[in-house]
Amino acid sequence: MTITLIIAAALVIGCLIMVSVISHRRKQRRAGYVLPSLASLTHHRPGAGEIQAIEHHLTRAAQQAVSNDLHFTLPAFPKKSDHVYRLCNRITRYAIPEKNGQQWHYYIEGNEVYLPAVLDEFIQATNVIDVMFTDGIPMIVGLNGHDLREFTEDYALARPMTKNNDVPVQAAILTNSNADIEFLGTRRESRQEYNLQHSHGFISGTLIVCGVLTALTAVFMPPFLFYWMMAAGAGLLLPGIILSLIPVSNRRRLRDIQCYRGIPKRWGLFGDFDHSQKHSISLGGIDLIYPRHWEPWLHQDLGSVTQIEMYEDQQVVRQGKYLSLREESTRFPYHRYGKNLLIALTSAFALLILACNQPVNLPVKLSLNWLTGTETKVTTNFSELQNMPLYVGDFLEAKGVGMCYMPPNLSAQDKPNFRAFDCSGIYWNNTSPLPVPESEQVDRAAALLAELNNQLHPDAGARKVNDSLRNVITRSGMSLLDDFSSLVLKTQALCEFENSDCVRLKNALVNLGNSPNWENLLARAKAGKLEQSNVLLRPASAEALEKLVIATTSTAINKEVENAAMRLNSPPPGGVLLISDEGKSLVENAPVNEQTEEMTPLAHWQSLQKLSNMLLHTPFEVQGIVTDVSVDANGTRHILLHFQPDSVMLARFIGSCILLVVFSLLVIINGIYTFIRWRQRRRRMTDIRRYYDNCFRHDYPSSEVQP
C-alpha cells in the first residue's frame, strides 16, 4: 500500500511538471509573450484580403531590395495558422548610418519589429498595434486603425533594416549621422555577463529550502500525511539540486549587446545635465555608463578609435583591448553565496530539530549496529540474561516473574508522596521478593482517626448517654466527646516523637481536660479518672479539634509512606532491570493508577499495600530491540528495549535516516561553498585592479596608472 502511494505521488508530480513545461513552451510561442501590452491582449485569425495585402507588400519589398542591392531581412510570409495579435504599447525608432543611407529600426519594449514605411506616419505616443508573429521578425500589419489593405495601389519600400533580427535599442527617437561612430552589429550577451547582473540560483534555492522544510515537517505528521509530505519534499529537493548542479540556460532571457567603433570623448549629449554620471563620456552622441571600478583606466582610450560594446541602456560591458566584464568574470568569477548561506542555515536548523528528536537518534544508532550484524536472544532464566552478551540492535525475548519498578532518577515523578508503580520497568532477580509494606504507626494513626470520628459523628444508638440528654445535645448543635480518655491515650501512642503537629494537638486536649499540663492529663487517663468524663464542644471547637487530629495523623502516615516507598525503590543489589525507552508498559493488563491529589494519606497507604501485593510478583513477557546496555553502581544490569517497529514506524526510521544524511551533506557542502565564495568576493576587486594595472602598464609604460 505504501509503495503504491509513493508511486502515485511520483506520477502526479511528474505530470504536473510536464504540464507546466508544455504550457510554458506554448506560451513562449505566442506573440503576447514576446511583445508586452499595456492593455488586455486579443487576437484573431487574419482574413483572405489581409493576408493578400501582407504577401503583396513583402513581395514588392523583396524585389526592390534585390534591384537596389540592399541587404536586410524581411518577415516570413504568413501561414494559415498565424494569428494577428492586437496590443497597446509605445513604438520607438532608432536610426543608424549605413553605406546605402540611413536605416530605421522599430522597437516595442526593446523587441525589434518590422514596420512598413506606409504606416510610419501613423505612429503616436501610445499605439494600438496589430502584429503578426511570423517565423522571422514580428511584423506590424495594422497601426491605430490603419492597415496594409489601405495601400494596395501604392506600396513604398520599407526603409532598409539590418541583417540582425530582434535588436533591442533604447526607446528614443534618435537620428545619428556622426562620423565618430560606426555600428558593427549585435551579439548575444554571454553567460558570464548575464551572471554579473542576475542570480540564476533563486529558483533552485527556493526549491531546496521548501523541500527541506516540507521533509522536516513530514517527520512529525500523522501516518496518512507522512508519505505525501515526504514525496512532496523529495519532489522539491530533487529538482532544486539538479538545477543547482546543471543550470538551465534560457537564451531568450539573454540580452543583446550592440557593438560600435568610434572615438569616445569626455563630453556627451546628455552628460552635462546628468550629474549622476561622473565620467560624462559619450560616443557619437550616446552617453556611456561604465562600471565604477573602471574609472582609473577610462582615460586610456579617450580620443582614439576604440571598439565599445554596450547594452541598450548604454551600460558598457567592453571597451578597448582590456576593459571587459566578460574577461573579468572569466578570470575572476563572480560567485554569489546568498543562496548557499540560506540553504546551509535552513539545513542546519532542520538537522538540529532532527538530532533532538528521539525517532532520529534511535534509527541512526540501530542502523549503524545493524550494518555490523545483530542476533535474536531468547531467555526465561534470570541468571542467563544477566550474563548474556547483548549489543545494541539485538532482538531480545524474555519471560519470567519480576517487580514493576523504575529507579527514581529515571522516573518523571519526583514528588515525595507515593505514586503508583511504573510498569515501564521490570526488575528481575532470583532473591526473595520484597514483603508487602506494614507499619504500626499507620495503624495508630488510623485508630486515632476512627476514634475521633466515632465520637464526633456517631451512628444511631452508639452514644453511652441516655436518650433525653442525647436529644438535648442534638437540638443545641453541640458535639459530645463521651470517651475523652481514649483520645488522650491514642494520641500518646501516636506521638511518641515530638513534632509541631503533636504539640498543638496535646495542648488542645490539655485545655479540654482542664489539666495543668500533658503529663497530668495523661496520668489521669491512665488511672481511669477520665472514664466518666464527658466533654461538650461547640461546633467551632469540634471542627478545630478534628483538623488538628487530621493534620497530626497525615504527617505520621505520609512519613511512613515515604519510608515504605524508599524501601521498595531500593531493591537488592544485582539483578536485571528491563526498561522501555518509549515509556510504555512492559506488562499486559497492568493495574490502573487510581490515585488522585484528593486522596487522603491513609488512602495512599492502602493503595500502596494493594499495588505492592499485585506488582511485587508480576508475570511479564517482553519482546523488543536492545537500544542500550549498562551496569549501575549496585551491579544491576540496565537493558533498554524498544518495541519492534511497525511498517509506519519503520518508514519513519528510514525517512529520518535519509533526511539526516541529506541535511548533513547540504550543511557541509553549502557551508564550504559559502566560505570559499565569501573569501573570493573579498579579494575579487583587488585582483581585478591588479590585473588591469598590469595590462595598462605593459601597453602604456610611461603613463601613470591610478591605483
N, C-alpha and C positions, 0 to 999 in steps of 0.2 A: 504493500500500500504506500509506504513512504517513498520507495523508488519511483512508483507511478506518479506521485505528486511532484517529485523533483523533475522528472522528465517533462511532465505537463508544464511546469513553471518555466523550464528552459525553452520549450517550444513557444510558449506565449511571449516570452521576452524576445526570442529570435524573430517572431512575426512582427512584433512592434518595431524592432529595429529595421526590418526590411521595409515595412510600410513607410516609416519616416524617411528612409533613404530614397525610396521611389518617389514619394511626394515632393521631396526636396529637389530631386532632379527634374521632375515635371515643372516645378515652379521656376527653376532656372531657365527653362526654355521659353518662358513667357516674356513678352516684351515689357510687361509691367515690372518684372523683376530687375531688368537692366535699366529701364528708364523710369525713375520715380515720378509720382504725380502728386500735385498739391490737393487734388480732389479725388473722388472715388473713380477707379479705373473701370471703363466699359469697353466692350469690343463687339465687332460684328464681322460677318463674312462679306468680303467685297463683291459687288455685282459685276456683271459682264462688262458694262461700259467703263467702270472704274479700272478694271484690270486691263482693258484695251488701251485706255489713256496712259496707264503706267508703262505698259510694254512699248507703246509708240514713243514715249519720251525717252526711255532707256535706249531704244534703237537709234534714234536721232542723235543722242548724246554720244553713243559709241562711234557712230560714223564720223561725227565731227572731230572726235578725239584722234581717230586714225588719220584723217585728212590733214589735221594741223600738227601732227606728230606730238601729241600731248600724252603724258604718262600719268595716269591716275586710275583708281579702281572705282567701278560703278557697282551699285547694288545688284544682286542677282535677280533674275526675272521671278515674279511671284508665282507661288504654287497654288493649286486649288485649295490646299488645306491651310494656307496662311490666313491670318485674321488681321483686321485693321483695329488698332487699339486707340482709343481716344483718352488723352490725358491732358492735364493742365500744369504748365510749368513755364519757366523762362528759357529763352533761346539766346545763347551768346555766340559771338563770332570772333575770329582771330585771323589776321592777315599776315602772311609770311612771304617775303620776296623770293621768287624762283627765276630760273633762266628765261622762261617764257612769260614772265609777268607776275603780277601779284595773285596769290591764291588765297581763297577764303575757306575757313573751316568753321563748322557749326557744331555747337555742343549743347547738350541738355544735362546739367549737373555733372559735368566732366566726362560724359559719354558722347563720342562723336557720332553725328547723324548726317545723312545726305539730304540736302535741301535743294530742290530745283530752283534755278535762278528766277523763274517766273513767280515764285512765291516769296522771294526775299523782301519785296516791298510791303508785305502784309505783317511783318514782324512787329509785335508790340511788347510792352513791358512784361505782361503776363499773357500767355497764349493758350488757346485751345488747339491742341495738336492731334492730327490723325497720323499715326505712324504704323508702318508695316515692318515687322521683324523678319527680314529675309535671311538667307544663308550668309550673305555678305554683311555690309554695313546697314543698320536700320535706316529706312527711307521714309521721309515725311511726304505723305501724299495729300494732305489737306492741312490748311492753316487758317484759323479764325474764320471758318465758314467758306473758305475758298479751296478748291481742289484742282487737279490737273485737267479735269474734263472741261473747264472753262477756257483752256488754252490749246484745244486740239488743232486749231488752224495755224497757230504761230508759236512753235516751240523754240525757245532760246537755249543754247547750250549752257549747262551749269558751269559755273566758274571752276577752273581746274582744282583738283584735290591732290593731296599727297598720295603716295603709294601705300601709306600705312593707314590701317583702319583703327577705329577706337583710340584716337589720340587725345587724351584729356589735356585741355589748356585752361588757363584762368578764365573765369566767366566775366570777361570785359570786352567791349568793342574797342579794338586797338588796331591802328594801321602803323606798320613799321617798315620803313624803307631805308633805314640807316645802314650805311655800308660797313659799319663796325661790327656787324653781327651776321652770321651765316648759319642757317638751320641745317643741321646734318641729318636729322631723323630722330627716331624714338627707339627706346628699348624697354623691355620689361624690368621692373625692379627685381634685384637679386634677393635670394633668401636671406643673405646676411644683412642687407639694407632693410628688409622688411622686419627682421627680428629686432633691430635697433629701436623701432618705434612701436612695435606690437608684441604683446606677450601671447605666445601660442600655447601656453600651458594652462589657461584658465579653465577650459572645458575638462581636460584630464584631471587637473587638481580638484575641481568641484566633484567630479565623479568619484574620485578616490576618497575624499573626505566624507561624502554622503554614504559611500559604500562601507567605510569603517564604522560610522555611527549607526548605520542600519544593522550591520552584522553584530555590533556590540549590544544593541537593543534586543536582538533576537535571542541572545543567551538568557535573558530574564523573562521572555514571553512564555505564555502557556503553550502546550504542545500544538494546538491547532493553528497557532500563528508562528511557531518556531520555524517550521520548514519553509513557509512562504517568505518570511523575512530573511532567512539565510539565503534563499535563492535570489531575493531582491538585492541583498548585499553583494553576493557574488556577481550578479548581473551588472552592478555598478562598478565594482572593483576591477573586474577583468578588462572591460573597455577602457577604463581610466589608465590602467597600467600599460595596455597595448598602445594607447595614444601617446603616453609618455615615452615609450621606447621607440615607437615608429611614428613620428609626427606626420600628419596628413597634410600634403601640400595642396592648397587651393589656388590655382593660378588666377582665377577670376578676381581674387582679393589683392593680387599684386598690382601696384600702381604703375603707370607708365612714366618714364623719365625722358625728358627732352634733351637732346644733345645739340650744343651750339659751339661755334668757333667765333671768337671775336676778341675785342680789346676791352677788358674791364677797366673802369675808371672810378675815381674816388667820389664823383658826384653821381646823382641818379635822378630820374624823372620825378620820383616822389620822396627821395631820400632827405631833401632839405626840410620837409614838413613832418616826416615820421621820426620823431626824436627817440622812439624806442629802439631803432636800429643804429647802433654806434658806428657801424662800418660805413654806411652811406655809399656803397659800391654798386654800380649799375653796369649792365651790359646792353648797349644799344637801346636804352630807354626802359629796360627791365631792372627793377630794384632786386638785388640779390640778398638773400638771408642765409647767413653762414652759421655753422656750429660755433658755439662760444669758444671752444678750445683751439680753433684755427686762427684766432686773431693775431698771434705773434708772427705768423708766416704769410698773411694775406698780401702784404706789400710786395712780396717777391714777384708776383705775376701782374702787377698793375702796369698798364701802358704797353704791354706786349701781347701778341696774338696768343690766345690761350683757349684750350678746349674746356668747356664747362658743361656739366650735366646737372639738371635740376628737376624738381617736381613741378607740378602745375601751379603750386602756391609759392614758387620761387625759392624753395628750400634747396640749397646747393648740396649735392652729395659727392661731387668730384670736381676738382679744379686743378688744372695743370698736370704736372708729372707725378706729384707725390700726394697732394691732399686728396684723400679718398676715404669715405666712410666704409666702403666695401673692403678696402685693403686693411683698414683698422680692425674691422670685425674679423677678418681672416687671420691676421697676425695676433691680435689681442681680442679673443672672443668675448662678447658681452653676454654674460650669463645672469639671469635673474634668479634669485634664491628665495623669493617670497613664497612661491608655491611649495618648494621643498621644506621651508620652515613651517608652513601651515600644516603640511602632511605629517611632518615629524612630531609637532606638538599634539596634533589630534591623535596620532597613533600612540604616542606616549601616554596620553590621558586614557585611551582605551586599554592599553597594556596595564596601567596601574589598576583600573577597575577590575580587569580580569584576574590580576595577581592577588587581589584582595578577596576574590570570590572563591569559596570552597569548591564548587564544582569544577574549577580550573586547576587548583593545586592538586587535587586528588587525581584526575586523569593524567596529568603530566607525570606525577610520581609513579602511577601504575604503568603507564606506557613505557617509561624507562626501564622498569623492572620486568615487564612482560617481554621486552626485547631480549633480555638475558635468560629468560626461561623461568617458569613457575610450576608449582606442583599442587595437587589436591591432597589435603591431610584430613583423615577421619579418626576420631578417638572418642572413647566412652570412659576413659580412665584418667583420673587427675594426675597421677604420677607420670604417665606417658606424655600428657600435654605439657607438664612443667619442664620436661627435659627434651621435648621435641624441637628440632631445628626449624624455625619459621622465618620466612623472609617476606618483605613487602610484595604483595601481588599474589601470594599463595591463597588457595581457597581452603577454608577450614570448616569442618563439620564437627561439632562437639555436642555430647548428650550426657546429662547427669542430674544431680540434685545439689543446689547451691543456695546462696543467700542474695536477695536483691540488695545491692549495695553500690554506692558511689562515694568515692573519697571526698571529703569536704572541699579540698582545693580544686576539684573538678566539677563540683556542683554549682549550679547557678543560684542556690538558696544559701545565703549567708546569715539568715536571721537566727537568733538564739533559740526561739521556740521551735518545737518539733514539727517537722514536715514528713509527709508520707514517704515510705521507701521509694527510691528511684530504681525501677527495674531496667533502666538502660545500661546498668552494670550488674554483672553476676560474679560474686566471689565464690570460688570453688576451692575446697580444701578437704583433706581426709581427717582432720581433727574433729573432736566432738563439737556439735553445734552449740551456739550461744543459747543460754536459757532465756525464757520469757521474762521481761523485767518485772520485779516485785519491789515494794517499798513500804515499810511500816509508817514512815512519816506521811505518806499519802493516805494510808488508812486512818491515821489520827486526824488529818485534816478533813477527810470525808465524814468521820464520826462527829466532829465539831459542827460541820455544816448541817448535818442531818439533825443533830440535837437542837440547834437554834431554830431550824425551820419547823420542827415539830412543835416547839413551844410558841413561836410567833404565829404560825399558820397551822393550827391543829386540825385534825379530822374530827368529824362529829362524834361525840362520846369519848374522846380521848382525854378530856380535862379531868384532873383529880379533884376539882372543886365541885360543890353542889350546883344543881340546876339554877336556883334562884340567883346565886352570885354570878354564874356564867351569863345569865340574861342581863344582869345589871352592867357587867363589863362590856358586853356586846353593844348595848344601847349607848354607852358612853363613848365608844370608839377607842377605848384604851386597849393595851396589849398586856397580857399577864405571863410572867415567867414563873411557872409553878414548880420548876426543878432547877433552881438557881445554882445549887451546889454542883450539879452535873456539868454545867457550863464552866464553872471555875476549875474543876478537876480536868476536863478535856482540854481547856486552854493551857493548863500547866503541862500536860503531856505533850502538846504540840510545840510549846515554846520552851524547849529545853535550852536552846541557844538564843540569847537575846538579840533582837533586831528592832528597828524602829516601829514596825507594824505591831509586834508583840507588846512593846512598851505601851503604845496607845491603847491597845485592847485591854491590857491589865489595869491601866489607870481608869478606864471606863467601868470595869467590873468592880474595882475598889470603891468608886463613887456610888454605884448602885447598891453595893453591900454595906455601905455606911461603915467602912473599916478604915483605920488609920493608914494601913499600907497593905501591900500584896501578901507579905508573909503572914500577917494576922488573918487576912481573909482566907488564905489557903489552909491555915491551921484550923480554923473554924469549920471549913468544908470537910477536911479530913476527919475531924472529930464528930461529924454528923450534926453539928449545931445549926446548919442551914437547911436541913431536910424539910422542916416545917415552915420555911420562909418562902413567901411569895412576893415577887417584885412586880409592881404595877407601873407600866411605862406609857407615857404619852406617845402619840403617833410619831412625832418628830424624833423622840429619843429612841423609839424602836427602830426607825429607819436608819438612824446614825449607828446604832449597835450592829445592825445587820451588815452595813457597809464595812465596818471595822473587821467583822469576822470574815467577810468575803475577801478583803484585801490581805488579811493575815494568812488565810488558807491558800490564796492564789500564789503568794510569794513562796510558800513552802512547796506547793505542788510544782510550780514552774522550775524550781531548783532541782527537784527530783527528776523532772522530765529531761532537763539538760544533762544531768549526770547519766541517766539511762541512755540517752541518745549518744553521748560520748562513748559509753561502753560498747554500744552497738556499732559505732563508727570506728572502732578500734579492734578489728578482727585480729586473730593470732598472726604472728609473722609467717612469711612464706605464702604458699597458695598461688592461685591464678586469678586474675581479675579480667574478665571479658567485658569490654566496653563498646557500645555502639557509638561510632564517631558522628552519626547523624542525630543522636539523642532519641532514637526510637527504642521502644520496649523490646527486650530480648525474650520476654515470656508471653505466651499466648494467654488471653483472658486474665491479665493482671488486675488485681483489685483496684477499684476506682478510688481516687483520693476524695474522701467526703469531708475533709476538714475545711473549715472556713474561719475567717477572722473573728466571727461572732461566737465561736465555740469557747466554752469555759475551760479553765486549766484542767479541771477534773475530767471533762470530756476529751481533752487532748491526751491525758494519761490513759484513759480507757481505749482510745483509738490506737495509741502506741502498743498496748498489750495485744489488741486484736490483730493489728498488722504484723506484729512480731511473730505471733503464733502461726500466721499464714506464710510469711515471706522469709523466715529464717530457714525454712526447709522447702524450697521452691524447685519443682522439676522444670528443667529447661532443655531446649534443643535449638541450637543456633547454627546458622549457616551464613557465611559471608567471606568477603575478601579482606585479607590482612592488610591494613594500611600503616600500622606502626607496632613495634615490639620494643618493650623496655622493662627494666627491673628497678624498683624503688629501693630506698634505704632499708626497708624491712624485709627485703628478699622476695617481695610479691611481684610476680611477673604480670605486667600490664600488656594486654593484647587488644588493640583497637581493630574493630571489624566494620566493614561497610557491606550492606546488603547487596546481593547480586543485582546489578542494574538491569532494568527492563529495556525494551527497544528505544523508548523515548529518551531515557537517561543515557543510554549508550550513544545515541545520536548527539546528545548534548556534549558528552565527553569528547567524542571525535571532533565535533564542530569547535569546541573550546580549544582543543589542542591545535587544530589547523589555524584558528584565528590567532592563537598565541604566537605561532611561528610567523604568520604573515605580518602581524603587527610589529614583531621584533625586527623583521627584515626591513619594514618600512621605516622604523625609527632609525636603524643603523645606517641604511643607505641614504635616506634623505638628510640625516644629521651630518654625514660625511660630505654630501654634496653642498649642504648649506655652508659648512665651514670653509670648504675649498673655494666656492664661488664668492663668499664674503671676502676672503683674502685676495682673490683675483680682482674683485671690484675695487678694493682699496689701492692696489698697485697699478690698475689699468691706465689711468690718466698719466701717471708718472712715466710709465713705459711708452705711451704714445708720444708724449713730449720729447722724450729722449730719442725716439725713432725719427721724428720729424727734424729735430736738431741735427742729427747725424746726416740725414738726407740733404738738407739745405746747406749744411756746412761743406758737404762734398761738392755740390754744384756751385755754391757761392762762397768760396773760402774767404773773400775779402769783406763780405757783408757781415754785419753784426746781428746775430740772431737773438731775438729777445727770449728770455727764459720763460 
